[in-house]
């Protein structure tokens, strides 16, 4: 029984060999740094006129997507999955973002168009 248990443990650690405690803390540090940058932009840069709200929003979106990448890749173990699954999820994610952008553009067009007609 103990031989089977140790063999299963070795296999489990082999699948996720790249995810060590040190790597978890490194990813946590990166996520913390990104969050601190977001707070600095929100509390200091934008209110003091160093950046417009529109540019700040684009930076927030980019930083949030970067945080989402790290969370999905390391804490949800996608980085350790097969390439086919990674590509399938990545392509789906790109299409979702594409459709969201299209809806935002189309929604803005409709609102502007309605304001000019009235």
N, C-alpha and C positions, 0 to 999 in steps of 0.2 A: 504494500500500500504506500509506503513512504517513497519507493522508487517512482511510482506513478505520479505522486504529488510533486516531487522534485523535477521530473521531466516536464510536467505541465507548466511549472513555474519558469523553467528555462526557456520554454517555447514562448510564453507570454512576454518575457523580458526581451527575447530576440526580436519579436515583432515591433516593439516600440523602444528599441535600444537607443534611439536618438533623443528620447524624452527623459532626461535625468532631472534630478532636483535642481541642479545648477541651471539647466536650460529653462525650467519652469520659472525660476527666479529671474532669469535674463529676460524672458518674454514679459513677465510681470513688470520689470523695470522699464521696458520699452513702452508698454501700455500706460504706465504711470507717467512717463515723460511726455507722451502724446497728450494725455489728459491735462498735464500742467501747462503745456503749450496752448491748448485750447482755452484754459482759464486765463492765462496771461493775455491772450488776444481779446477775450471777452471783457475782462476787467480793466485792462490798461490801454491796449493798442487802439481799439475801436472808439472807446469814449473820448480819448484824447486826440482824435482826428488823424491818427497816423495811417489809418486804413478805412476805406468806406465799408459800410455794412454789407454791400453786395460782394465785395472781394472777401470779406470775412466769412460770409456764408459759403462761398466756394471753398475756402480753406477748411472750414468746419466739415464740409461734406467729404473732402479728400482725406482729412485726418480720421474721420469716423470710418470711412471705408478701409483705411489702413489698419485701424484697430480691429475692425471686423475680420480682416484677413488673418491677423495674428491669433485672434480667438478661435476662428474656425480651423486654422492650420494646426495649431498646437494643442489647445485645450479640447477641441472636438476631434483631434487626431486625423484630420484630413490629409495632412502632410505625409502621414505614414500609410495612406491607402494606395491602391494601384492607380496607375496613370489614367486608365480609362475612366474610373470614377471621378478623379480630379478634373479631367477635361469635361465630363458630362455636367458636373455641378458648376464649373466655371462658365461654360457656354450658357447654361440656364441663367446664371446670375447676370451675365452680360445682357442677355435678352430682357430680363426683368428691369434692369437699370435703363436700358434703351427705351422700353415702353413707358416707364415712369417719366423720363425726359420728354418723350413725345407728348404724353398727356399734359405735362406742365406747359409745354410750348403751345399746344393746341388750346388749353384752357386760357392762357394769357391772350392768345389771339382772339378768342371768342369774347372775352371781357373787354378788350380794347375796341373790337369791332362794334360791340353793343353800345359802348359809351359814345363813339363817334356818330352813330346813327340817331341818338336821342337828343 
